[in-house]
């Protein structure tokens, strides 16, 4: 955990961050104004009856875990989901050959094998 935080502090470059913020080129404008398809037409992304039946046929699995373990698993899921959403938005919904690399690089759970203990820590690691 200490190595992860040290790496984040050492690799953050304020000039690079401000340069991206001040240089509102065409790419940045496209990313800012991008609206995902599921936001513009939510009815298009609903399950049909066949898909619902298939989901209902999946076997139920009992998972015995401590409350703390479930909490950490959910926080880890938020960490990976944040990385996926970041990649989705920056590529305007297109999957590229770099998408898996982006998700693995952004997610602390995948890049450092570190699962944050709290949601606050997860958010701090991702910003």
Secondary structure, DSSP 8 states (H G I E B T S, - for coil): -HHHHHHHHHH--HHHHHHHHH---HHHHHHHH---HHHH-GGGG---HHHHHHHHTS--------HHHHHHHHHHHHHHHHHHHHHHHHTTT---TTHHHHHHHH-HHHHS----SSHHHHHHHH-
